[in-house]
Amino acid sequence: MSYWTLPDETATSALAQRFAAAIDGGMVLYLHGDLGAGKTSFARALLTALGVGERVKSPTYSLVESYRAGELIAWHLDLYRIADPGELEWLGLDALGDPAALVLVEWPERGTGALPAPDLVLELEHANSGRCARAVPHSDRGRDLLRRLAES
């Protein structure tokens, strides 16, 4: 497990940039946190740092957005508006199972059973006037990412 104090959005963006530098291929990253905790800000900064050249939109209404970052295909999901995981069937999420894809999921608890298992869970929380983040690995890919982050 790793922990960071993030006093402002600039610090959240800097952490996302460090993650981008440490990502080595595909992985599934669950983003947990209350409204306004920084999930979308983190995802947007991560995708931009990975080289997504287009505007990174919040998938709050579309539910899913896909991007190309060099050779990496990235999927960004926001499941806040999902009431039941069965609602995800019509989205055609089979591509999320591709081990070479980067999958970022906000509100993953709303898609339980319909999503690939996480390699890493990033929990973002409000802390005083800023935020804090805690990363918990759930696979060798997640542990390797945290090791690379610690070495950077």
Buried (B, 14 or more C-beta within 10 A) or exposed (E): EBEBEBEEBEBBBBBBBBBBEBBEEBBBBBBBBEEEBBBBBBBBBBBBBBBBEEEBBBBEEEBBBEBEBEEBBBBBBBBBEBEEBEBBEEBEBEEBEEEEBBBBBBBBEBBEEBBBEBBBBBBBBBEEEBBBBBBBBBBEBBEBBBEBBEEE
